[in-house]
């Protein structure tokens, strides 16, 4: 039985499916398997990493408290209220003109943690002092925001745990606390509504 070839070379065998031609420009089956395996491994890695990263996101209850709005219209001059933001107490105080004058009269250079009242309040709202109600010494909640609570020697806040005393601008004046009460990020949404966070 005679085999006839149409190619120039009578000894050349016919090409096998999936085999690269001589000179090697075409894909081989092995290349396809390698690409498929790497792609499968990449998809598997992404499938493992996404849940790990997602579990680090804040929970729904934390996101719900990321920002709160507080109506301050009922807080009279000289009064303060306590509220909760991110599971921490917040003091919102409506300073009297006398308390503002006392805070402004203190030489900033004499303070342990130097800051003016203007730096701790928003422009145009100098009478509204908003701070975290957490002592910067060991995290106790100071007194002074509630009706009839001890305000200390400087008329601001008094920490009953170790005796730290803050002035009317919530700046540390006496005791072991190293820093002033922290001012959270906040903004006025209207003259009577404050958004904290």
Contact map, one row per residue, 1 for C-alpha under 8 A:
11100000000000000000000000000000000000000000000000000000000000000000000000000000000000000000000000000000000000000000000000000000000000000000000000000000000000000000000000000000000000000000000000000
11110000000000000000000000000000000000000000000000000000000000000000000000000000000000000000000000000000000000000000000000000000000000000000000000000000000000000000000000000000000000000000000000000
11111000000000000000000000000000000000000000000000000000000000000000000000000000000000000000000000000000000000000000000000000000000000000000000000000000000000000000000000000000000000000000000000000
01111100000000000000000000000000000000000000000000000000000000000000000000000000000000000000000000000000000000000000000000000000000000000000000000000000000000000000000000000000000000000000000000000
00111111110000000000000000000000000000000000000000000000000000000000000000000000000000000000000000000000000000000000000000000000000000000000000000000000000000000000000000000000000000000000000000000
00011111010000000000000000000000000000000000000000000000000000000000000000000000000000000000000000000000000000000000000000000000000000000000000000000000000000000000000000000000000000000000000000000
00001111110100000000000000000000000000000000000000000000000000000000000000000000000000000000000000000000000000000000000000000000000000000000000000000000000000000000000000000000000000000000000000000
00001111110000000000000000000000000000000000000000000000000000000000000000000000000000000000000000000000000000000000000000000000000000000000000000000000000000000000000000000000000000000000000000000
00001011111100000000000000000000000000000000000000000000000000000000000000000000000000000000000000000000000000000000000000000000000000000000000000000000000000000000000000000000000000000000000000000
00001111111100000000000000000000000000000000000000000000000000000000000000000000000000000000000000000000000000000000000000000000000000000000000000000000000000000000000000000000000000000000000000000
00000000111110000000000000000000000000000000000000000000000000000000000000000000000000000000000000000000000000000000000000000000000000000000000000000000000000000000000000000000000000000000000000000
00000010111111000000000000000000000000000000000000000000000000000000000000000000000000000000000000000000000000000000000000000000000000000000000000000000000000000000000000000000000000000000000000000
00000000001111100000000000000000000000000000000000000000000000000000000000000000000000000000000000000000000000000000000000000000000000000000000000000000000000000000000000000000000000000000000000000
00000000000111110000000000000000000000000000000000000000000000000000000000000000000000000000000000000000000000000000000000000000000000000000000000000000000000000000000000000000000000000000000000000
00000000000011111010100000000000000000000000000000000000000000000000000000000000000000000000000000000000000000000000000000000000000000000000000000000000000000000000000000000000000000000000000000000
00000000000001111110000000000000000000000000000000000000000000000000000000000000000000000000000000000000000000000000000000000000000000000000000000000000000000000000000000000000000000000000000000000
00000000000000111110000000000000000000000000000000000000000000000000000000000000000000000000000000000000000000000000000000000000000000000000000000000000000000000000000000000000000000000000000000000
00000000000000011111000000111000000000000000000000000000000000000000000000000000000000000000000000000000000000000000000000000000000000000000000000000000000000000000000000000000000000000000000000000
00000000000000111111100000111000000000000000000000000000000000000000000000000000000000000000000000000000000000000000000000000000000000000000000000000000000000000000000000000000000000000000000000000
00000000000000000111110111110000000000000000000000000000000000000000000000000000000000000000000000000000000000000000000000000000000000000000000000000000000000000000000000000000000000000000000000000
00000000000000100011111111000000000000000000000000000000000000000000000000000000000000000000000000000000000000000000000000000000000000000000000000000000000000000000000000000000000000000000000000000
00000000000000000001111100000000000000000000000000000000000000000000000000000000000000000000000000000000000000000000000000000000000000000000000000000000000000000000000000000000000000000000000000000
00000000000000000000111110000000000000000000000000000000000000000000000000000000000000000000000000000000000000000000000000000000000000000000000000000000000000000000000000000000000000000000000000000
00000000000000000001111111000000000000000000000000000000000000000000000000000000000000000000000000000000000000000000000000000000000000000000000000000000000000000000000000000000000000000000000000000
00000000000000000001101111100000000000000000000000000000000000000000000000000000000000000000000000000000000000000000000000000000000000000000000000000000000000000000000000000000000000000000000000000
00000000000000000001100111110000000000000000000000000000000000000000000000000000000000000000000000000000000000000000000000000000000000000000000000000000000000000000000000000000000000000000000000000
00000000000000000111000011111011000000000000000000000000000000000000000000000000000000000000000000000000000000000000000000000000000000000000000000000000000000000000000000000000000000000000000000000
00000000000000000111000001111111000000000000000000000000000000000000000000000000000000000000000000000000000000000000000000000000000000000000000000000000000000000000000000000000000000000000000000000
00000000000000000110000000111111100000000000000000000000000000000000000000000000000000000000000000000000000000000000000000000000000000000000000000000000000000000000000000000000000000000000000000000
00000000000000000000000000011111110000000000000000000000000000000000000000000000000000000000000000000000000000000000000000000000000000000000000000000000000000000000000000000000000000000000000000000
00000000000000000000000000111111111000000000000000000000000000000000000000000000000000000000000000000000000000000000000000000000000000000000000000000000000000000000000000000000000000000000000000000
00000000000000000000000000111111111100000000000000000000000000000000000000000000000000000000000000000000000000000000000000000000000000000000000000000000000000000000000000000000000000000000000000000
00000000000000000000000000001111111110000000000000000000000000000000000000000000000000000000000000000000000000000000000000000000000000000000000000000000000000000000000000000000000000000000000000000
00000000000000000000000000000111111111000000000000000000000000000000000000000000000000000000000000000000000000000000000000000000000000000000000000000000000000000000000000000000000000000000000000000
00000000000000000000000000000011111111100000000000000000000000000000000000000000000000000000000000000000000000000000000000000000000000000000000000000000000000000000000000000000000000000000000000000
00000000000000000000000000000001111111110000000000000000000000000000000000000000000000000000000000000000000000000000000000000000000000000000000000000000000000000000000000000000000000000000000000000
00000000000000000000000000000000111111111000000000000000000000000000000000000000000000000000000000000000000000000000000000000000000000000000000000000000000000000000000000000000000000000000000000000
00000000000000000000000000000000011111111100000000000000000000000000000000000000000000000000000000000000000000000000000000000000000000000000000000000000000000000000000000000000000000000000000000000
00000000000000000000000000000000001111111110000000000000000000000000000000000000000000000000000000000000000000000000000000000000000000000000000000000000000000000000000000000000000000000000000000000
00000000000000000000000000000000000111111111000000000000000000000000000000000000000000000000000000000000000000000000000000000000000000000000000000000000000000000000000000000000000000000000000000000
00000000000000000000000000000000000011111111100000000000000000000000000000000000000000000000000000000000000000000000000000000000000000000000000000000000000000000000000000000000000000000000000000000
00000000000000000000000000000000000001111111110000000000000000000000000000000000000000000000000000000000000000000000000000000000000000000000000000000000000000000000000000000000000000000000000000000
00000000000000000000000000000000000000111111111000000000000000000000000000000000000000000000000000000000000000000000000000000000000000000000000000000000000000000000000000000000000000000000000000000
00000000000000000000000000000000000000011111111100000000000000000000000000000000000000000000000000000000000000000000000000000000000000000000000000000000000000000000000000000000000000000000000000000
00000000000000000000000000000000000000001111111110000000000000000000000000000000000000000000000000000000000000000000000000000000000000000000000000000000000000000000000000000000000000000000000000000
00000000000000000000000000000000000000000111111111000000000000000000000000000000000000000000000000000000000000000000000000000000000000000000000000000000000000000000000000000000000000000000000000000
00000000000000000000000000000000000000000011111111100000000000000000000000000000000000000000000000000000000000000000000000000000000000000000000000000000000000000000000000000000000000000000000000000
00000000000000000000000000000000000000000001111111110000000000000000000000000000000000000000000000000000000000000000000000000000000000000000000000000000000000000000000000000000000000000000000000000
00000000000000000000000000000000000000000000111111111000000000000000000000000000000000000000000000000000000000000000000000000000000000000000000000000000000000000000000000000000000000000000000000000
00000000000000000000000000000000000000000000011111111100000000000000000000000000000000000000000000000000000000000000000000000000000000000000000000000000000000000000000000000000000000000000000000000
00000000000000000000000000000000000000000000001111111110000000000000000000000000000000000000000000000000000000000000000000000000000000000000000000000000000000000000000000000000000000000000000000000
00000000000000000000000000000000000000000000000111111111000000000000000000000000000000000000000000000000000000000000000000000000000000000000000000000000000000000000000000000000000000000000000000000
00000000000000000000000000000000000000000000000011111111100000000000000000000000000000000000000000000000000000000000000000000000000000000000000000000000000000000000000000000000000000000000000000000
00000000000000000000000000000000000000000000000001111111100000000000000000000000000000000000000000000000000000000000000000000000000000000000000000000000000000000000000000000000000000000000000000000
00000000000000000000000000000000000000000000000000111111110000000000000000000000000000000000000000000000000000000000000000000000000000000000000000000000000000000000000000000000000000000000000000000
00000000000000000000000000000000000000000000000000011111110000000000000000000000000000000000000000000000000000000000000000000000000000000000000000000000000000000000000000000000000000000000000000000
00000000000000000000000000000000000000000000000000001111111000000000000000000000000000000000000000000000000000000000000000000000000000000000000000000000000000000000000000000000000000000000000000000
00000000000000000000000000000000000000000000000000000011111101100000000000000000000000000000000000000000000000000000000000000000000000000000000000000000000000000000000000000000000000000000000000000
00000000000000000000000000000000000000000000000000000000111111100000000000000000000000000000000000000000000000000000000000000000000000000000000000000000000000000000000000000000000000000000000000000
00000000000000000000000000000000000000000000000000000000011111110000000000000000000000000000000000000000000000000000000000000000000000000000000000000000000000000000000000000000000000000000000000000
00000000000000000000000000000000000000000000000000000000001111111000000000000000000000000000000000000000000000000000000000000000000000000000000000000000000000000000000000000000000000000000000000000
00000000000000000000000000000000000000000000000000000000011111111100000000000000000001000000000000000000000000000000000000000000000000000000000000000000000000000000000000000000000000000000000000000
00000000000000000000000000000000000000000000000000000000011111111100000000000000000000000000000000000000000000000000000000000000000000000000000000000000000000000000000000000000000000000000000000000
00000000000000000000000000000000000000000000000000000000000111111110000000000000000000000000000000000000000000000000000000000000000000000000000000000000000000000000000000000000000000000000000000000
00000000000000000000000000000000000000000000000000000000000011111111000000000000000011000000000000000000000000000000000000000000000000000000000000000000000000000000000000000000000000000000000000000
00000000000000000000000000000000000000000000000000000000000001111111000000000000000011000000000000000000000000000000000000000000000000000000000000000000000000000000000000000000000000000000000000001
00000000000000000000000000000000000000000000000000000000000000011111100000000000000010000000000000000000000000000000000000000000000000000000000000000000000000000000000000000000000000000000000000111
00000000000000000000000000000000000000000000000000000000000000001111110000000000000010000000000000000000000000000000000000000000000000000000000000000000000000000000000000000000000000000000000000111
00000000000000000000000000000000000000000000000000000000000000000011111000000000000000000000000000000000000000000000000000000000000000000000000000000000000000000000000000000000000000000000000011110
00000000000000000000000000000000000000000000000000000000000000000001111100000000000000000000000000000000000000000000000000000000000000000000000000000000000000000000000000000000000000000000000011110
00000000000000000000000000000000000000000000000000000000000000000000111111000000000000000000000000000000000000000000000000000000000000000000000000000000000000000000000000000000000000000000000111000
00000000000000000000000000000000000000000000000000000000000000000000011111100000000000000000000000000000000000000000000000000000000000000000000000000000000000000000000000000000000000000000000111000
00000000000000000000000000000000000000000000000000000000000000000000001111110000000000000000000000000000000000000000000000000000000000000000000000000000000000000000000000000000000000000000000110000
00000000000000000000000000000000000000000000000000000000000000000000001111110000000000000000000000000000000000000000000000000000000000000000000000000000000000000000000000000000000000000000000000000
00000000000000000000000000000000000000000000000000000000000000000000000111111011100000000000110000000000000000000000000000000000000000000000000000000000000000000000000000000000000000000000000000000
00000000000000000000000000000000000000000000000000000000000000000000000011111110000000000000010000000000000000000000000000000000000000000000000000000000000000000000000000000000000000000000000000000
00000000000000000000000000000000000000000000000000000000000000000000000000111110000000000000011100000000000000000000000000000000000000000000000000000000000000000000000000000000000000000000000000000
00000000000000000000000000000000000000000000000000000000000000000000000000011111000000000000111100000000000000000000000000000000000000000000000000000000000000000000000000000000000000000000000000000
00000000000000000000000000000000000000000000000000000000000000000000000000111111100000000000111000000000000000000000000000000000000000000000000010100000000000000000000000000000000000000000000000000
00000000000000000000000000000000000000000000000000000000000000000000000000100111110000000011110000000000000000000000000000000000000000000000000011000000000000000000000000000000000000000000000000000
00000000000000000000000000000000000000000000000000000000000000000000000000100011111000000011100000000000000000000000000000000000000000000000000011000000000000000000000000000000000000000000000000000
00000000000000000000000000000000000000000000000000000000000000000000000000000001111100001111000000000000000000000000000000000000000000000000000011000000000000000000000000000000000000000000000000000
00000000000000000000000000000000000000000000000000000000000000000000000000000000111110001111000000000000000000000000000000000000000000000000000000000000000000000000000000000000000000000000000000000
00000000000000000000000000000000000000000000000000000000000000000000000000000000011111111100000000000000000000000000000000000000000000000000000000000000000000000000000000000000000000000000000000000
00000000000000000000000000000000000000000000000000000000000000001111000000000000001111111100000000000000000000000000000000000000000000000000000000000000000000000000000000000000000000000000000000010
00000000000000000000000000000000000000000000000000000000000001001100000000000000000111110000000000000000000000000000000000000000000000000000000000000000000000000000000000000000000000000000000000000
00000000000000000000000000000000000000000000000000000000000000000000000000000000000111111000000000000000000000000000000000000000000000000000000000000000000000000000000000000000000000000000000000000
00000000000000000000000000000000000000000000000000000000000000000000000000000000000111111100000000000000000000000000000000000000000111000000000000000000000000000000000000000000000000000000000000000
00000000000000000000000000000000000000000000000000000000000000000000000000000000011110111110000000000000000000000000000000000000000111000000100000000000000000000000000000000000000000000000000000000
00000000000000000000000000000000000000000000000000000000000000000000000000000000011110011111000000000000000000000000000000000000011110000000000000000000000000000000000000000000000000000000000000000
00000000000000000000000000000000000000000000000000000000000000000000000000000001111000001111100000000000000000000000000000000000111110000000000010000000000000000000000000000000000000000000000000000
00000000000000000000000000000000000000000000000000000000000000000000000000000001111000000111110000000000000000000000000000000001111000000000000010000000000000000000000000000000000000000000000000000
00000000000000000000000000000000000000000000000000000000000000000000000000100111100000000011111000000000000000000000000000000011110000000000000010000000000000000000000000000000000000000000000000000
00000000000000000000000000000000000000000000000000000000000000000000000000111111000000000001111100000000000000000000000000000011100000000000000000000000000000000000000000000000000000000000000000000
00000000000000000000000000000000000000000000000000000000000000000000000000001110000000000000111111110000000000000000000000000011100000000000000000000000000000000000000100000000000000000000000000000
00000000000000000000000000000000000000000000000000000000000000000000000000001100000000000000011111110000000000000000000000000010000000000000000000000000000000000000000000000000000000000000000000000
00000000000000000000000000000000000000000000000000000000000000000000000000000000000000000000001111111000000000000000000000000010000000000000000000000000000000000000000000000000000000000000000000000
00000000000000000000000000000000000000000000000000000000000000000000000000000000000000000000001111111100000000000000000000000000000000000000000000000000000000000000000000000000000000000000000000000
00000000000000000000000000000000000000000000000000000000000000000000000000000000000000000000001111111110000000000000000000000000000000000000000000000000000000000000000100000000000000000000000000000
00000000000000000000000000000000000000000000000000000000000000000000000000000000000000000000001111111111000000000000100000000110000000000000000000000000000000000000000110000000000000000000000000000
00000000000000000000000000000000000000000000000000000000000000000000000000000000000000000000000011111111100000000000000000000000000000000000000000000000000000000000000000000000000000000000000000000
00000000000000000000000000000000000000000000000000000000000000000000000000000000000000000000000001111111110000000000000000000000000000000000000000000000000000000000000100000000000000000000000000000
00000000000000000000000000000000000000000000000000000000000000000000000000000000000000000000000000111111110000000001100000000000000000000000000000000000000000000000001110000000000000000000000000000
00000000000000000000000000000000000000000000000000000000000000000000000000000000000000000000000000011111111000000001100000000000000000000000000000000000000000000000000000000000000000000000000000000
00000000000000000000000000000000000000000000000000000000000000000000000000000000000000000000000000001111111000000000000000000000000000000000000000000000000000000000000000000000000000000000000000000
00000000000000000000000000000000000000000000000000000000000000000000000000000000000000000000000000000111111101000000000000000000000000000000000000000000000000000000000000000000000000000000000000000
00000000000000000000000000000000000000000000000000000000000000000000000000000000000000000000000000000001111111100000000000000000000000000000000000000000000000000000000000000000000000000000000000000
00000000000000000000000000000000000000000000000000000000000000000000000000000000000000000000000000000000011111100111000000000000000000000000000000000000000000000000000000000000000000000000000000000
00000000000000000000000000000000000000000000000000000000000000000000000000000000000000000000000000000000001111100100000000000000000000000000000000000000000000000000000000000000000000000000000000000
00000000000000000000000000000000000000000000000000000000000000000000000000000000000000000000000000000000011111110100000000000000000000000000000000000000000000000000000000000000000000000000000000000
00000000000000000000000000000000000000000000000000000000000000000000000000000000000000000000000000000000001111111110000000000000000000000000000000000000000000000000000000111000000000000000000000000
00000000000000000000000000000000000000000000000000000000000000000000000000000000000000000000000000000000000001111100000000000000000000000000000000000000000000000000000000011000011000000000000000000
00000000000000000000000000000000000000000000000000000000000000000000000000000000000000000000000000000000000000111110000000000000000000000000000000000000000000000000000000110000011100000000000000000
00000000000000000000000000000000000000000000000000000000000000000000000000000000000000000000000000000000000111111111000000000000000000000000000000000000000000000000000000000000000000000000000000000
00000000000000000000000000000000000000000000000000000000000000000000000000000000000000000000000000000000000100101111101100000000000000000000000000000000000000000000000000100000000000000000000000000
00000000000000000000000000000000000000000000000000000000000000000000000000000000000000000000000000000011000100000111111100000000000000000000000000000000000000000000000010000000000000000000000000000
00000000000000000000000000000000000000000000000000000000000000000000000000000000000000000000000000010011000000000011111110000100000000000000000000000000000000000000000010000000000000000000000000000
00000000000000000000000000000000000000000000000000000000000000000000000000000000000000000000000000000000000000000001111111100100000000000000000000000000000000000000000000000000000000000000000000000
00000000000000000000000000000000000000000000000000000000000000000000000000000000000000000000000000000000000000000011111111000000000000000000000000000000000000000000000000000000000000000000000000000
00000000000000000000000000000000000000000000000000000000000000000000000000000000000000000000000000000000000000000011111111000000100000000000000000000000000000000000000010000000000000100000000000000
00000000000000000000000000000000000000000000000000000000000000000000000000000000000000000000000000000000000000000000111111101111110000000000000000000000000000000000000000000000000000000000000000000
00000000000000000000000000000000000000000000000000000000000000000000000000000000000000000000000000000000000000000000011111111101000000000000000000000000000000000000000000000000000000000010000000000
00000000000000000000000000000000000000000000000000000000000000000000000000000000000000000000000000000000000000000000010011111100000000000000000000000000000000000000000000000000000000000000000000000
00000000000000000000000000000000000000000000000000000000000000000000000000000000000000000000000000000000000000000000000001111100000000000000000000000000000000000000000000000000000000000000000000000
00000000000000000000000000000000000000000000000000000000000000000000000000000000000000000000000000000000000000000000000011111111000000000000000000000000000000000000000000000000000000000000000000000
00000000000000000000000000000000000000000000000000000000000000000000000000000000000000000000000000010000000000000000110011111111100000000000000000000000000000000000000000000000000000000000000000000
00000000000000000000000000000000000000000000000000000000000000000000000000000000000000000000111110010000000000000000000010001111100000000000000000000000000000000000000000000000000000000000000000000
00000000000000000000000000000000000000000000000000000000000000000000000000000000000000000001111000000000000000000000000011001111110000000000000000000000000000000000000000000000000000000000000000000
00000000000000000000000000000000000000000000000000000000000000000000000000000000000000000011111000000000000000000000000110000111111000000000000000000000000000000000000010000000000000000000000000000
00000000000000000000000000000000000000000000000000000000000000000000000000000000000000000111100000000000000000000000000010000001111100000000000000000000000000000000000000000000000000110000000000000
00000000000000000000000000000000000000000000000000000000000000000000000000000000000000000111000000000000000000000000000000000000111110000000000000000000000000000000000001000000000011110000000000000
00000000000000000000000000000000000000000000000000000000000000000000000000000000000000011110000000000000000000000000000000000000011111000000000000000000000000000000000000000000000011110000000000000
00000000000000000000000000000000000000000000000000000000000000000000000000000000000000011110000000000000000000000000000000000000001111100000110000000000000000000000000000000000000010000000000000000
00000000000000000000000000000000000000000000000000000000000000000000000000000000000000011000000000000000000000000000000000000000000111110011110000000000000000000000000000000000000011000000000000000
00000000000000000000000000000000000000000000000000000000000000000000000000000000000000000000000000000000000000000000000000000000000011111111110000000000000000100001000000000000100010000000000000000
00000000000000000000000000000000000000000000000000000000000000000000000000000000000000000000000000000000000000000000000000000000000001111110000000000000000000000000000000000000111111000000000000000
00000000000000000000000000000000000000000000000000000000000000000000000000000000000000000000000000000000000000000000000000000000000000111111000000000000000000000001000000000001111000000000000000000
00000000000000000000000000000000000000000000000000000000000000000000000000000000000000000000000000000000000000000000000000000000000000111111000000000000000000000000000000000000100000000000000000000
00000000000000000000000000000000000000000000000000000000000000000000000000000000000000000000000000000000000000000000000000000000000001111111100000000000000000000000000000000000000000000000000000000
00000000000000000000000000000000000000000000000000000000000000000000000000000000000000000000000000000000000000000000000000000000000001101111110000000000000000111000000000000000000000000000000000000
00000000000000000000000000000000000000000000000000000000000000000000000000000000000000001000000000000000000000000000000000000000000011100011111000000000000000100000000000000000000000000000000000000
00000000000000000000000000000000000000000000000000000000000000000000000000000000000000000000000000000000000000000000000000000000000011100001111100000000000011110000000000000000000000000000000000000
00000000000000000000000000000000000000000000000000000000000000000000000000000000000000000000000000000000000000000000000000000000000000000000111111001110000011110000000000000000000000000000000000000
00000000000000000000000000000000000000000000000000000000000000000000000000000000000000000000000000000000000000000000000000000000000000000000011111111111000111000000000000000000000000000000000000000
00000000000000000000000000000000000000000000000000000000000000000000000000000011110000000011100000000000000000000000000000000000000000000000001111101000000010000000000000000000000000000000000000000
00000000000000000000000000000000000000000000000000000000000000000000000000000001110000000000000000000000000000000000000000000000000000000000001111111000000000000000000000000000000000000000000000000
00000000000000000000000000000000000000000000000000000000000000000000000000000010000000000000000000000000000000000000000000000000000000000000000111111000000000000000000000000000000000000000000000000
00000000000000000000000000000000000000000000000000000000000000000000000000000000000000000000000000000000000000000000000000000000000000000000000101111100000000000000000000000000000000000000000000000
00000000000000000000000000000000000000000000000000000000000000000000000000000000000000000000000000000000000000000000000000000000000000000000001111111110000000000000000000000000000000000000000000000
00000000000000000000000000000000000000000000000000000000000000000000000000000000000000000000000000000000000000000000000000000000000000000000001100011111000011000000000000000000000000000000000000000
00000000000000000000000000000000000000000000000000000000000000000000000000000000000000000000000000000000000000000000000000000000000000000000001100001111111111000000100000000000000000000000000000000
00000000000000000000000000000000000000000000000000000000000000000000000000000000000000000000000000000000000000000000000000000000000000000000000100000111111111000000110000000000000000000000000000000
00000000000000000000000000000000000000000000000000000000000000000000000000000000000000000000000000000000000000000000000000000000000000000000000000000011111100000000101000000000000000000000000000000
00000000000000000000000000000000000000000000000000000000000000000000000000000000000000000000000000000000000000000000000000000000000000000000000000000011111110000000111100001000000000000000000000000
00000000000000000000000000000000000000000000000000000000000000000000000000000000000000000000000000000000000000000000000000000000000000000000000000000011111110000000011100000000000000000000000000000
00000000000000000000000000000000000000000000000000000000000000000000000000000000000000000000000000000000000000000000000000000000000000000000000100000011111111000000111111000000000000000000000000000
00000000000000000000000000000000000000000000000000000000000000000000000000000000000000000000000000000000000000000000000000000000000000000000011110000111011111100000111101000000000000000000000000000
00000000000000000000000000000000000000000000000000000000000000000000000000000000000000000000000000000000000000000000000000000000000000000000011100000111000111110011110000000000000000000000000000000
00000000000000000000000000000000000000000000000000000000000000000000000000000000000000000000000000000000000000000000000000000000000000100001111000000000000011111111100000000000000000000000000000000
00000000000000000000000000000000000000000000000000000000000000000000000000000000000000000000000000000000000000000000000000000000000000000001011000000000000001111111000000000000000000000000000000000
00000000000000000000000000000000000000000000000000000000000000000000000000000000000000000000000000000000000000000000000000000000000000000001000000000000000000111110000000000000000000000000000000000
00000000000000000000000000000000000000000000000000000000000000000000000000000000000000000000000000000000000000000000000000000000000000000000000000000000000000111111000000000011000000000000000000000
00000000000000000000000000000000000000000000000000000000000000000000000000000000000000000000000000000000000000000000000000000000000000000000000000000000000001111111100000000111000000000000000000000
00000000000000000000000000000000000000000000000000000000000000000000000000000000000000000000000000000000000000000000000000000000000000101000000000000000000001110111110000011111100000000000000000000
00000000000000000000000000000000000000000000000000000000000000000000000000000000000000000000000000000000000000000000000000000000000000000000000000000011110111100011111000011110000000000000000000000
00000000000000000000000000000000000000000000000000000000000000000000000000000000000000000000000000000000000000000000000000000000000000000000000000000001011111000001111111111100000100000000000000000
00000000000000000000000000000000000000000000000000000000000000000000000000000000000000000000000000000010000000000000000000000000000000000000000000000000111110000000111111111000000000000000000000000
00000000000000000000000000000000000000000000000000000000000000000000000000000000000000000000001000110110000000000000000000000000000000000000000000000000011110000000011111100000000000000000000000000
00000000000000000000000000000000000000000000000000000000000000000000000000000000000000000000000000010010000000000001100100000000100000000000000000000000000100000000011111100000000000000000000000000
00000000000000000000000000000000000000000000000000000000000000000000000000000000000000000000000000000000000000000000000000000000001000000000000000000000000110000000011111110000000110000000000000000
00000000000000000000000000000000000000000000000000000000000000000000000000000000000000000000000000000000000000101010000000000000000000000000000000000000000000000000011111111000001110000000000000000
00000000000000000000000000000000000000000000000000000000000000000000000000000000000000000000000000000000000000111000000000000000000000000000000000000000000000000001111001111110111110000000000000000
00000000000000000000000000000000000000000000000000000000000000000000000000000000000000000000000000000000000000110000000000000000000000000000000000000000010000000001111000111110000000000000000000000
00000000000000000000000000000000000000000000000000000000000000000000000000000000000000000000000000000000000000000000000000000000000000000000000000000000000000000011110000011111100000000000000000000
00000000000000000000000000000000000000000000000000000000000000000000000000000000000000000000000000000000000000000000000000000000000000000000000000000000000000000111100000011111100000000000000000000
00000000000000000000000000000000000000000000000000000000000000000000000000000000000000000000000000000000000000000000000000000000000000001000000000000000000000000111000000000111110000000000000000000
00000000000000000000000000000000000000000000000000000000000000000000000000000000000000000000000000000000000000000000000000000000000000111100000000000000000000000001000000010111111100000000000000000
00000000000000000000000000000000000000000000000000000000000000000000000000000000000000000000000000000000000000011000000000000000000000011000000000000000000000000000000000010001111100000000000000000
00000000000000000000000000000000000000000000000000000000000000000000000000000000000000000000000000000000000000011000000000000000000000011000000000000000000000000000000000110000111111000000000000000
00000000000000000000000000000000000000000000000000000000000000000000000000000000000000000000000000000000000000001000000000000000000000010000000000000000000000000000010001110000111111000000000000000
00000000000000000000000000000000000000000000000000000000000000000000000000000000000000000000000000000000000000000000000000000000001111110000000000000000000000000000000001110000001111100000000000000
00000000000000000000000000000000000000000000000000000000000000000000000000000000000000000000000000000000000000000000000000000000001101010000000000000000000000000000000000000000001111110000000000000
00000000000000000000000000000000000000000000000000000000000000000000000000000000000000000000000000000000000000000000000100000000011100000000000000000000000000000000000000000000000011111000000000000
00000000000000000000000000000000000000000000000000000000000000000000000000000000000000000000000000000000000000000000000000000000011100000000000000000000000000000000000000000000000001111100000000011
00000000000000000000000000000000000000000000000000000000000000000000000000000000000000000000000000000000000000000000000000000000000000000000000000000000000000000000000000000000000000111110000000011
00000000000000000000000000000000000000000000000000000000000000000000000000000000000000000000000000000000000000000000000000000000000000000000000000000000000000000000000000000000000000011111000001111
00000000000000000000000000000000000000000000000000000000000000000000000000000000000000000000000000000000000000000000000001000000000000000000000000000000000000000000000000000000000000001111100001110
00000000000000000000000000000000000000000000000000000000000000000000000000000000000000000000000000000000000000000000000000000000000000000000000000000000000000000000000000000000000000000111111111100
00000000000000000000000000000000000000000000000000000000000000000000000000000000000000000000000000000000000000000000000000000000000000000000000000000000000000000000000000000000000000000011111111100
00000000000000000000000000000000000000000000000000000000000000000000000000000000000000000000000000000000000000000000000000000000000000000000000000000000000000000000000000000000000000000001111111000
00000000000000000000000000000000000000000000000000000000000000000000000000000000000000000000000000000000000000000000000000000000000000000000000000000000000000000000000000000000000000000001111110000
00000000000000000000000000000000000000000000000000000000000000000000001110000000000000000000000000000000000000000000000000000000000000000000000000000000000000000000000000000000000000000001111111000
00000000000000000000000000000000000000000000000000000000000000000000111110000000000000000000000000000000000000000000000000000000000000000000000000000000000000000000000000000000000000000001111111100
00000000000000000000000000000000000000000000000000000000000000000000111100000000000000000000000000000000000000000000000000000000000000000000000000000000000000000000000000000000000000000111110111110
00000000000000000000000000000000000000000000000000000000000000000011110000000000000000000000000000000000000000000000000000000000000000000000000000000000000000000000000000000000000000000111100011111
00000000000000000000000000000000000000000000000000000000000000000011110000000000000010000000000000000000000000000000000000000000000000000000000000000000000000000000000000000000000000011110000001111
00000000000000000000000000000000000000000000000000000000000000000111000000000000000000000000000000000000000000000000000000000000000000000000000000000000000000000000000000000000000000011100000000111
